[in-house]
């Protein structure tokens, strides 16, 4: 007897996530609002491919002997290394450099898309996620950085986040560079340790001062004690150097330098535009964990306590950030090309907004389902005509295409969340009529009304109308359901 073929196990790759219809619609709704703010500021849409030559990724260029380190890479038929983009900034830098002569300068653009990280996945850390960026290329002064901070504030408010529930924090990497030089980490030979220090500081809101102290020194165990959880190697600084870094984070005090002066300018520009009301603040703890930033850096942080997916009250923290990256385009051009921009973590912000009740998707109505009671060609044609008429009227509708009976079809419609089902059997067809079941009202009646008198007084959950009255009757049911939703029923 032949052995049964072994079933393939359905399994999702680690660090990747499936997306539901609800999540997709919530993201689309949120991004439409963000896009309006970007457009209001004069930014134009642009898009680049998900794959770039690996050497074009700039500071994310992996070691030559480990081309997959940090990025997902492969070789083409010319044996050139290609990589899935790590962020949206490096591809933009390549695009601007390649089209430099024809683009207006400054070049103001925005783009959204998936990015990929070949890193160890964990809670809240994915190998694929979406970003929504805005950038200005060609403006050397900090007026462009101040505008980015103001636009981030406007995005938060356009999404319904109240003042006091968010803050845009601003710092300058030139100030941090002075601190790093003071502890002996200047020069290209210390680039790796410098980045480790920056990423350690960037974890302040997550791990607190003691966690940062460990990451600046020997390293940190996720479980808090040696041997508990994963180990993150530290920067290996001595106690004196750690003390200097922590003192700067806590006080922000440093001798005046170019970075301090730029922060003063940003503060003045934001105040002149009316953003000196707590929405934008200078904060020495903001560093951003990427190496390519060369000047002002900023971060949008949610301050409100928000329930997470498990109902626990948490602080979501950073939902976006960015900064000045004057070196990325310059690598291709061989001349100074200033640039600044920020990126929104789409999934993280969407989750926060949903949990705050700022992304209400109740206006998305599931399709009306036309049931198939008879399967002969003539009857199927009549059902298909009903579906077409509903769609022409702008009503989402579908013809049941399974092979089940009426009870199973109604169960299908209920599982789809359909507002109503259209039924026409042989008797109704002879009379030129259709039945319409209000599935929402029917469910409410079955759950809430036990008394016969109440049942008779309630809005009917099923009506019979002439075929040519189908569209009007369905619209009436949908309007009644919409009114009930608006009243919070």
ChimeraX attribute file (.defattr): number of C-alpha atoms within 10 A of each C-alpha:
attribute: neighborCount
match mode: 1-to-1
recipient: residues
	/A:1	3
	/A:2	4
	/A:3	5
	/A:4	6
	/A:5	6
	/A:6	6
	/A:7	6
	/A:8	6
	/A:9	6
	/A:10	6
	/A:11	6
	/A:12	9
	/A:13	9
	/A:14	11
	/A:15	19
	/A:16	14
	/A:17	12
	/A:18	7
	/A:19	8
	/A:20	9
	/A:21	8
	/A:22	11
	/A:23	16
	/A:24	13
	/A:25	14
	/A:26	21
	/A:27	19
	/A:28	13
	/A:29	16
	/A:30	20
	/A:31	17
	/A:32	12
	/A:33	14
	/A:34	21
	/A:35	20
	/A:36	14
	/A:37	19
	/A:38	23
	/A:39	14
	/A:40	11
	/A:41	13
	/A:42	11
	/A:43	19
	/A:44	16
	/A:45	14
	/A:46	12
	/A:47	14
	/A:48	15
	/A:49	12
	/A:50	16
	/A:51	15
	/A:52	19
	/A:53	19
	/A:54	23
	/A:55	15
	/A:56	19
	/A:57	24
	/A:58	20
	/A:59	13
	/A:60	19
	/A:61	17
	/A:62	17
	/A:63	10
	/A:64	10
	/A:65	7
	/A:66	10
	/A:67	18
	/A:68	20
	/A:69	16
	/A:70	18
	/A:71	24
	/A:72	19
	/A:73	21
	/A:74	15
	/A:75	13
	/A:76	10
	/A:77	6
	/A:78	6
	/A:79	8
	/A:80	11
	/A:81	17
	/A:82	21
	/A:83	22
	/A:84	21
	/A:85	27
	/A:86	24
	/A:87	21
	/A:88	26
	/A:89	24
	/A:90	21
	/A:91	24
	/A:92	22
	/A:93	25
	/A:94	23
	/A:95	15
	/A:96	19
	/A:97	19
	/A:98	14
	/A:99	9
	/A:100	15
	/A:101	9
	/A:102	8
	/A:103	12
	/A:104	10
	/A:105	12
	/A:106	15
	/A:107	16
	/A:108	24
	/A:109	20
	/A:110	23
	/A:111	20
	/A:112	20
	/A:113	17
	/A:114	17
	/A:115	19
	/A:116	21
	/A:117	21
	/A:118	17
	/A:119	15
	/A:120	11
	/A:121	14
	/A:122	10
	/A:123	6
	/A:124	8
	/A:125	13
	/A:126	18
	/A:127	21
	/A:128	15
	/A:129	20
	/A:130	19
	/A:131	19
	/A:132	19
	/A:133	24
	/A:134	25
	/A:135	27
	/A:136	23
	/A:137	24
	/A:138	19
	/A:139	18
	/A:140	17
	/A:141	13
	/A:142	18
	/A:143	14
	/A:144	21
	/A:145	30
	/A:146	24
	/A:147	18
	/A:148	25
	/A:149	30
	/A:150	19
	/A:151	20
	/A:152	28
	/A:153	20
	/A:154	18
	/A:155	20
	/A:156	25
	/A:157	14
	/A:158	15
	/A:159	18
	/A:160	14
	/A:161	19
	/A:162	11
	/A:163	14
	/A:164	12
	/A:165	14
	/A:166	22
	/A:167	22
	/A:168	25
	/A:169	22
	/A:170	27
	/A:171	27
	/A:172	28
	/A:173	23
	/A:174	19
	/A:175	26
	/A:176	23
	/A:177	18
	/A:178	18
	/A:179	19
	/A:180	21
	/A:181	13
	/A:182	13
	/A:183	16
	/A:184	12
	/A:185	19
	/A:186	16
	/A:187	10
	/A:188	8
	/A:189	9
	/A:190	13
	/A:191	13
	/A:192	12
	/A:193	18
	/A:194	21
	/A:195	17
	/A:196	20
	/A:197	25
	/A:198	23
	/A:199	21
	/A:200	25
	/A:201	27
	/A:202	18
	/A:203	19
	/A:204	17
	/A:205	16
	/A:206	13
	/A:207	17
	/A:208	11
	/A:209	17
	/A:210	12
	/A:211	21
	/A:212	25
	/A:213	24
	/A:214	21
	/A:215	26
	/A:216	29
	/A:217	20
	/A:218	14
	/A:219	18
	/A:220	24
	/A:221	17
	/A:222	15
	/A:223	11
	/A:224	12
	/A:225	10
	/A:226	11
	/A:227	10
	/A:228	11
	/A:229	12
	/A:230	12
	/A:231	15
	/A:232	13
	/A:233	15
	/A:234	20
	/A:235	23
	/A:236	17
	/A:237	21
	/A:238	12
	/A:239	12
	/A:240	9
	/A:241	18
	/A:242	20
	/A:243	14
	/A:244	14
	/A:245	23
	/A:246	18
	/A:247	13
	/A:248	16
	/A:249	19
	/A:250	12
	/A:251	11
	/A:252	18
	/A:253	12
	/A:254	13
	/A:255	9
	/A:256	10
	/A:257	11
	/A:258	13
	/A:259	20
	/A:260	19
	/A:261	13
	/A:262	22
	/A:263	23
	/A:264	12
	/A:265	16
	/A:266	25
	/A:267	18
	/A:268	15
	/A:269	19
	/A:270	20
	/A:271	13
	/A:272	10
	/A:273	11
	/A:274	11
	/A:275	18
	/A:276	14
	/A:277	11
	/A:278	12
	/A:279	22
	/A:280	25
	/A:281	19
	/A:282	17
	/A:283	19
	/A:284	20
	/A:285	23
	/A:286	25
	/A:287	29
	/A:288	24
	/A:289	17
	/A:290	15
	/A:291	19
	/A:292	18
	/A:293	22
	/A:294	20
	/A:295	24
	/A:296	26
	/A:297	27
	/A:298	29
	/A:299	27
	/A:300	26
	/A:301	19
	/A:302	22
	/A:303	17
	/A:304	18
	/A:305	15
	/A:306	20
	/A:307	17
	/A:308	16
	/A:309	11
	/A:310	6
	/A:311	9
	/A:312	10
	/A:313	12
	/A:314	12
	/A:315	17
	/A:316	20
	/A:317	20
	/A:318	21
	/A:319	20
	/A:320	22
	/A:321	24
	/A:322	28
	/A:323	29
	/A:324	27
	/A:325	24
	/A:326	22
	/A:327	21
	/A:328	27
	/A:329	28
	/A:330	17
	/A:331	16
	/A:332	16
	/A:333	15
	/A:334	10
	/A:335	10
	/A:336	14
	/A:337	21
	/A:338	20
	/A:339	29
	/A:340	27
	/A:341	25
	/A:342	27
	/A:343	25
	/A:344	23
	/A:345	16
	/A:346	21
	/A:347	18
	/A:348	18
	/A:349	21
	/A:350	22
	/A:351	21
	/A:352	23
	/A:353	19
	/A:354	20
	/A:355	16
	/A:356	17
	/A:357	12
	/A:358	16
	/A:359	19
	/A:360	13
	/A:361	14
	/A:362	9
	/A:363	9
	/A:364	9
	/A:365	15
	/A:366	16
	/A:367	20
	/A:368	27
	/A:369	26
	/A:370	25
	/A:371	23
	/A:372	25
	/A:373	18
	/A:374	14
	/A:375	11
	/A:376	9
	/A:377	9
	/A:378	10
	/A:379	17
	/A:380	16
	/A:381	12
	/A:382	14
	/A:383	23
	/A:384	16
	/A:385	13
	/A:386	22
	/A:387	21
	/A:388	17
	/A:389	15
	/A:390	21
	/A:391	16
	/A:392	12
	/A:393	11
	/A:394	11
	/A:395	19
	/A:396	16
	/A:397	22
	/A:398	21
	/A:399	19
	/A:400	18
	/A:401	10
	/A:402	11
	/A:403	10
	/A:404	13
	/A:405	12
	/A:406	13
	/A:407	9
	/A:408	12
	/A:409	21
	/A:410	23
	/A:411	11
	/A:412	16
	/A:413	23
	/A:414	17
	/A:415	9
	/A:416	13
	/A:417	15
	/A:418	20
	/A:419	21
	/A:420	27
	/A:421	23
	/A:422	25
	/A:423	21
	/A:424	23
	/A:425	15
	/A:426	11
	/A:427	10
	/A:428	16
	/A:429	15
	/A:430	9
	/A:431	10
	/A:432	13
	/A:433	19
	/A:434	22
	/A:435	18
	/A:436	23
	/A:437	22
	/A:438	23
	/A:439	21
	/A:440	17
	/A:441	20
	/A:442	15
	/A:443	12
	/A:444	12
	/A:445	17
	/A:446	10
	/A:447	9
	/A:448	10
	/A:449	12
	/A:450	10
	/A:451	8
	/A:452	9
	/A:453	9
	/A:454	12
	/A:455	15
	/A:456	9
	/A:457	8
	/A:458	12
	/A:459	13
	/A:460	13
	/A:461	18
	/A:462	16
	/A:463	14
	/A:464	17
	/A:465	15
	/A:466	14
	/A:467	17
	/A:468	13
	/A:469	12
	/A:470	20
	/A:471	18
	/A:472	13
	/A:473	17
	/A:474	22
	/A:475	15
	/A:476	12
	/A:477	22
	/A:478	19
	/A:479	12
	/A:480	14
	/A:481	18
	/A:482	16
	/A:483	12
	/A:484	11
	/A:485	12
	/A:486	11
	/A:487	8
	/A:488	7
	/A:489	9
